[in-house]
């Protein structure tokens, strides 16, 4: 684990990270959750570049019914 943060009431979060590739997870009542994967084994992959902001959206839908 590189960092652990909490969101605000609306779900917004920000964290400073060194350049590199990272996986994002949310912590839910019964454990970790992620629903996006890539071919390089990253879970909810995000690539951080030097001196740049990166935005992402995490959709927590494991309890949704469609």
C-alpha positions in Angstrom: 0.0 0.0 0.0 1.3 3.4 -1.0 -1.4 5.6 0.5 -4.7 5.4 2.3 -7.1 8.3 2.2 -10.8 9.1 3.0 -13.2 10.8 0.6 -15.3 13.8 1.6 -19.1 13.5 1.8 -19.5 13.7 -2.0 -16.8 11.0 -2.6 -14.1 13.5 -3.7 -10.5 12.6 -2.9 -7.0 13.7 -3.9 -3.6 12.3 -3.1 0.0 13.2 -4.2 1.9 10.3 -5.6 5.2 9.9 -7.3 5.1 9.2 -11.1 4.2 5.6 -11.8 1.4 3.1 -12.3 -1.0 2.4 -9.4 -4.1 0.3 -8.6 -7.0 2.0 -6.8 -9.3 0.1 -4.4 -12.2 1.2 -2.1 -12.6 -0.3 1.3 -16.1 -1.6 1.9 -17.8 -3.3 4.8 -16.8 -6.8 3.7 -13.4 -6.0 2.2 -11.8 -4.3 -0.7 -13.7 -3.5 -3.9 -12.7 -2.7 -7.5 -14.4 -3.4 -10.7 -12.0 -2.2 -13.4 -9.0 -4.3 -14.5 -6.4 -4.1 -17.3 -4.3 -6.7 -19.2 -1.2 -5.9 -17.0 -2.8 -7.1 -13.8 -3.6 -3.6 -12.5 -6.9 -3.2 -10.7 -8.5 0.2 -11.5 -5.2 1.3 -13.1 -4.1 4.9 -12.9 -0.8 6.3 -14.4 0.6 9.3 -12.6 2.8 11.6 -14.6 5.2 14.2 -13.2 3.6 17.7 -12.6 0.2 16.6 -13.9 -3.2 16.0 -12.3 -5.0 12.8 -13.1 -8.8 12.4 -12.6 -10.6 9.2 -12.2 -14.0 8.0 -11.2 -14.7 4.9 -9.1 -18.1 3.4 -9.5 -19.2 1.3 -6.5 -22.0 -0.9 -8.0 -21.6 -4.3 -6.4 -25.0 -3.9 -4.7 -26.8 -2.5 -7.7 -29.6 -4.3 -9.5 -30.0 -3.6 -13.2 
